[in-house]
């Protein structure tokens, strides 16, 4: 998989509805995982991660704001970098980390990939996900 850059939008409980709407606009394939799918406590509702991959190459990712985190419209977009080229993606991580606030260190996560998030020196949120090679 080639590395890609795409928007990641946070919603206040209506990510499923929004992603289904965007699928109706752009077409393609939609995958959604709930917080419960990843072992969140009973009663935790919403989409932990959704990804729409349109046939034209557009990719849009979204989630519901996790419980306990504030949702602020206007500041609810993050840029996601993902792929399998670990060296390339770690290079981006290191460069973006100059003057940044790391919110999740880049390390192996429960879903098997390496993942990290940070807020760069300009206040922009970035997510980096290095996929485990599929073999």
TORVO-588225 format. One record per residue (C-alpha): residue in three letters; x, y, z. Coordinates in Angstrom, 3 decimals. Layout:
// TORVO-588225
<r><vovo>ALA</vovo><east>X</east><north>Y</north><up>Z</up></r>
...
END
This chain:
// TORVO-588225
<r><vovo>UNK</vovo><east>0.000</east><north>0.000</north><up>0.000</up></r>
<r><vovo>UNK</vovo><east>1.268</east><north>3.455</north><up>-0.929</up></r>
<r><vovo>UNK</vovo><east>1.362</east><north>6.016</north><up>1.873</up></r>
<r><vovo>UNK</vovo><east>-1.587</east><north>8.373</north><up>1.774</up></r>
<r><vovo>UNK</vovo><east>-2.766</east><north>11.572</north><up>3.364</up></r>
<r><vovo>UNK</vovo><east>-6.473</east><north>12.079</north><up>4.036</up></r>
<r><vovo>UNK</vovo><east>-8.851</east><north>13.992</north><up>6.312</up></r>
<r><vovo>UNK</vovo><east>-10.040</east><north>12.455</north><up>9.571</up></r>
<r><vovo>UNK</vovo><east>-13.167</east><north>14.107</north><up>10.966</up></r>
<r><vovo>UNK</vovo><east>-14.482</east><north>13.832</north><up>14.508</up></r>
<r><vovo>UNK</vovo><east>-18.234</east><north>13.860</north><up>15.109</up></r>
<r><vovo>UNK</vovo><east>-20.401</east><north>14.296</north><up>18.216</up></r>
<r><vovo>UNK</vovo><east>-22.200</east><north>10.949</north><up>18.047</up></r>
<r><vovo>UNK</vovo><east>-23.318</east><north>10.949</north><up>14.407</up></r>
<r><vovo>UNK</vovo><east>-20.240</east><north>9.574</north><up>12.597</up></r>
<r><vovo>UNK</vovo><east>-22.199</east><north>6.559</north><up>11.293</up></r>
<r><vovo>UNK</vovo><east>-24.858</east><north>8.796</north><up>9.767</up></r>
<r><vovo>UNK</vovo><east>-22.239</east><north>11.130</north><up>8.286</up></r>
<r><vovo>UNK</vovo><east>-20.167</east><north>8.306</north><up>6.775</up></r>
<r><vovo>UNK</vovo><east>-23.264</east><north>6.704</north><up>5.259</up></r>
<r><vovo>UNK</vovo><east>-24.176</east><north>10.079</north><up>3.752</up></r>
<r><vovo>UNK</vovo><east>-20.668</east><north>10.549</north><up>2.299</up></r>
<r><vovo>UNK</vovo><east>-20.882</east><north>7.020</north><up>0.856</up></r>
<r><vovo>UNK</vovo><east>-24.128</east><north>8.019</north><up>-0.875</up></r>
<r><vovo>UNK</vovo><east>-22.308</east><north>11.017</north><up>-2.349</up></r>
<r><vovo>UNK</vovo><east>-18.970</east><north>9.430</north><up>-3.344</up></r>
<r><vovo>UNK</vovo><east>-19.790</east><north>5.703</north><up>-3.556</up></r>
<r><vovo>UNK</vovo><east>-17.129</east><north>3.150</north><up>-2.739</up></r>
<r><vovo>UNK</vovo><east>-16.647</east><north>0.857</north><up>0.218</up></r>
<r><vovo>UNK</vovo><east>-17.326</east><north>1.765</north><up>3.836</up></r>
<r><vovo>UNK</vovo><east>-15.906</east><north>-0.003</north><up>6.895</up></r>
<r><vovo>UNK</vovo><east>-16.953</east><north>1.019</north><up>10.406</up></r>
<r><vovo>UNK</vovo><east>-15.868</east><north>-0.282</north><up>13.804</up></r>
<r><vovo>UNK</vovo><east>-17.606</east><north>0.675</north><up>17.032</up></r>
<r><vovo>UNK</vovo><east>-15.952</east><north>1.339</north><up>20.365</up></r>
<r><vovo>UNK</vovo><east>-17.538</east><north>-1.946</north><up>21.548</up></r>
<r><vovo>UNK</vovo><east>-15.762</east><north>-3.810</north><up>18.722</up></r>
<r><vovo>UNK</vovo><east>-12.487</east><north>-2.946</north><up>20.450</up></r>
<r><vovo>UNK</vovo><east>-13.587</east><north>-3.869</north><up>23.963</up></r>
<r><vovo>UNK</vovo><east>-14.932</east><north>-0.553</north><up>25.264</up></r>
<r><vovo>UNK</vovo><east>-17.089</east><north>-0.856</north><up>28.394</up></r>
<r><vovo>UNK</vovo><east>-20.797</east><north>-1.627</north><up>27.994</up></r>
<r><vovo>UNK</vovo><east>-22.792</east><north>1.482</north><up>27.190</up></r>
<r><vovo>UNK</vovo><east>-19.992</east><north>3.080</north><up>25.160</up></r>
<r><vovo>UNK</vovo><east>-21.656</east><north>3.876</north><up>21.869</up></r>
<r><vovo>UNK</vovo><east>-20.464</east><north>5.249</north><up>18.594</up></r>
<r><vovo>UNK</vovo><east>-17.919</east><north>4.713</north><up>15.884</up></r>
<r><vovo>UNK</vovo><east>-14.292</east><north>4.337</north><up>16.994</up></r>
<r><vovo>UNK</vovo><east>-13.044</east><north>4.299</north><up>13.399</up></r>
<r><vovo>UNK</vovo><east>-14.714</east><north>4.486</north><up>10.007</up></r>
<r><vovo>UNK</vovo><east>-13.157</east><north>4.637</north><up>6.574</up></r>
<r><vovo>UNK</vovo><east>-14.761</east><north>5.360</north><up>3.236</up></r>
<r><vovo>UNK</vovo><east>-12.670</east><north>4.461</north><up>0.198</up></r>
<r><vovo>UNK</vovo><east>-14.307</east><north>5.804</north><up>-2.955</up></r>
<r><vovo>UNK</vovo><east>-13.682</east><north>4.268</north><up>-6.353</up></r>
<r><vovo>UNK</vovo><east>-12.063</east><north>7.524</north><up>-7.530</up></r>
<r><vovo>UNK</vovo><east>-9.297</east><north>7.254</north><up>-4.915</up></r>
<r><vovo>UNK</vovo><east>-10.777</east><north>9.592</north><up>-2.284</up></r>
<r><vovo>UNK</vovo><east>-10.450</east><north>8.376</north><up>1.291</up></r>
<r><vovo>UNK</vovo><east>-12.322</east><north>9.867</north><up>4.216</up></r>
<r><vovo>UNK</vovo><east>-11.916</east><north>8.690</north><up>7.793</up></r>
<r><vovo>UNK</vovo><east>-14.114</east><north>9.590</north><up>10.741</up></r>
<r><vovo>UNK</vovo><east>-15.024</east><north>8.679</north><up>14.299</up></r>
<r><vovo>UNK</vovo><east>-17.231</east><north>9.801</north><up>17.133</up></r>
<r><vovo>UNK</vovo><east>-15.491</east><north>11.841</north><up>19.808</up></r>
<r><vovo>UNK</vovo><east>-14.480</east><north>9.335</north><up>22.507</up></r>
<r><vovo>UNK</vovo><east>-16.315</east><north>9.485</north><up>25.835</up></r>
<r><vovo>UNK</vovo><east>-14.759</east><north>12.050</north><up>28.147</up></r>
<r><vovo>UNK</vovo><east>-13.269</east><north>14.142</north><up>25.346</up></r>
<r><vovo>UNK</vovo><east>-14.709</east><north>17.483</north><up>24.312</up></r>
<r><vovo>UNK</vovo><east>-16.067</east><north>17.938</north><up>20.781</up></r>
<r><vovo>UNK</vovo><east>-15.325</east><north>21.383</north><up>19.349</up></r>
<r><vovo>UNK</vovo><east>-16.797</east><north>22.044</north><up>15.895</up></r>
<r><vovo>UNK</vovo><east>-14.244</east><north>23.861</north><up>13.792</up></r>
<r><vovo>UNK</vovo><east>-11.375</east><north>22.019</north><up>15.444</up></r>
<r><vovo>UNK</vovo><east>-12.721</east><north>18.575</north><up>14.679</up></r>
<r><vovo>UNK</vovo><east>-10.474</east><north>17.610</north><up>11.779</up></r>
<r><vovo>UNK</vovo><east>-7.191</east><north>15.752</north><up>11.903</up></r>
<r><vovo>UNK</vovo><east>-4.901</east><north>14.689</north><up>9.076</up></r>
<r><vovo>UNK</vovo><east>-4.113</east><north>10.986</north><up>8.839</up></r>
<r><vovo>UNK</vovo><east>-0.990</east><north>9.480</north><up>7.300</up></r>
<r><vovo>UNK</vovo><east>-1.146</east><north>5.728</north><up>6.820</up></r>
<r><vovo>UNK</vovo><east>0.497</east><north>2.924</north><up>4.915</up></r>
<r><vovo>UNK</vovo><east>3.009</east><north>0.092</north><up>5.186</up></r>
<r><vovo>UNK</vovo><east>6.243</east><north>1.998</north><up>4.472</up></r>
<r><vovo>UNK</vovo><east>7.438</east><north>2.222</north><up>8.067</up></r>
<r><vovo>UNK</vovo><east>10.612</east><north>4.192</north><up>7.294</up></r>
<r><vovo>UNK</vovo><east>8.733</east><north>6.800</north><up>5.266</up></r>
<r><vovo>UNK</vovo><east>5.964</east><north>7.200</north><up>7.839</up></r>
<r><vovo>UNK</vovo><east>8.388</east><north>7.341</north><up>10.800</up></r>
<r><vovo>UNK</vovo><east>10.264</east><north>10.051</north><up>8.890</up></r>
<r><vovo>UNK</vovo><east>7.061</east><north>12.074</north><up>8.604</up></r>
<r><vovo>UNK</vovo><east>6.346</east><north>11.438</north><up>12.304</up></r>
<r><vovo>UNK</vovo><east>9.805</east><north>12.673</north><up>13.292</up></r>
<r><vovo>UNK</vovo><east>9.564</east><north>15.781</north><up>11.108</up></r>
<r><vovo>UNK</vovo><east>6.053</east><north>16.661</north><up>12.271</up></r>
<r><vovo>UNK</vovo><east>7.193</east><north>16.139</north><up>15.865</up></r>
<r><vovo>UNK</vovo><east>9.493</east><north>19.183</north><up>15.758</up></r>
<r><vovo>UNK</vovo><east>7.863</east><north>21.525</north><up>18.291</up></r>
<r><vovo>UNK</vovo><east>4.790</east><north>19.276</north><up>18.541</up></r>
<r><vovo>UNK</vovo><east>2.802</east><north>17.926</north><up>21.472</up></r>
<r><vovo>UNK</vovo><east>2.635</east><north>14.137</north><up>21.264</up></r>
<r><vovo>UNK</vovo><east>-0.789</east><north>12.944</north><up>22.432</up></r>
<r><vovo>UNK</vovo><east>-0.216</east><north>9.222</north><up>21.710</up></r>
<r><vovo>UNK</vovo><east>3.358</east><north>7.961</north><up>21.244</up></r>
<r><vovo>UNK</vovo><east>4.044</east><north>6.126</north><up>17.971</up></r>
<r><vovo>UNK</vovo><east>3.964</east><north>2.498</north><up>19.134</up></r>
<r><vovo>UNK</vovo><east>2.235</east><north>-0.840</north><up>18.560</up></r>
<r><vovo>UNK</vovo><east>-1.484</east><north>-0.725</north><up>19.374</up></r>
<r><vovo>UNK</vovo><east>-4.162</east><north>-3.290</north><up>20.265</up></r>
<r><vovo>UNK</vovo><east>-5.194</east><north>-3.618</north><up>16.598</up></r>
<r><vovo>UNK</vovo><east>-1.667</east><north>-4.677</north><up>15.632</up></r>
<r><vovo>UNK</vovo><east>-0.424</east><north>-1.563</north><up>13.827</up></r>
<r><vovo>UNK</vovo><east>1.955</east><north>1.114</north><up>15.040</up></r>
<r><vovo>UNK</vovo><east>0.000</east><north>4.292</north><up>15.715</up></r>
<r><vovo>UNK</vovo><east>0.683</east><north>7.723</north><up>17.153</up></r>
<r><vovo>UNK</vovo><east>-0.947</east><north>11.129</north><up>17.269</up></r>
<r><vovo>UNK</vovo><east>0.361</east><north>14.620</north><up>17.807</up></r>
<r><vovo>UNK</vovo><east>-0.578</east><north>18.273</north><up>17.567</up></r>
<r><vovo>UNK</vovo><east>1.990</east><north>20.070</north><up>15.444</up></r>
<r><vovo>UNK</vovo><east>3.481</east><north>23.460</north><up>16.264</up></r>
<r><vovo>UNK</vovo><east>0.720</east><north>25.105</north><up>14.219</up></r>
<r><vovo>UNK</vovo><east>-2.087</east><north>23.419</north><up>16.166</up></r>
<r><vovo>UNK</vovo><east>-2.926</east><north>20.820</north><up>13.498</up></r>
<r><vovo>UNK</vovo><east>-3.686</east><north>17.280</north><up>14.629</up></r>
<r><vovo>UNK</vovo><east>-1.895</east><north>14.423</north><up>12.861</up></r>
<r><vovo>UNK</vovo><east>-2.432</east><north>10.656</north><up>13.084</up></r>
<r><vovo>UNK</vovo><east>0.219</east><north>8.243</north><up>11.829</up></r>
<r><vovo>UNK</vovo><east>-0.676</east><north>4.568</north><up>11.347</up></r>
<r><vovo>UNK</vovo><east>1.920</east><north>2.070</north><up>10.119</up></r>
<r><vovo>UNK</vovo><east>0.047</east><north>-1.019</north><up>8.968</up></r>
<r><vovo>UNK</vovo><east>1.356</east><north>-4.436</north><up>9.865</up></r>
<r><vovo>UNK</vovo><east>2.467</east><north>-6.181</north><up>6.674</up></r>
<r><vovo>UNK</vovo><east>-0.243</east><north>-8.550</north><up>5.441</up></r>
<r><vovo>UNK</vovo><east>1.337</east><north>-11.824</north><up>4.561</up></r>
END
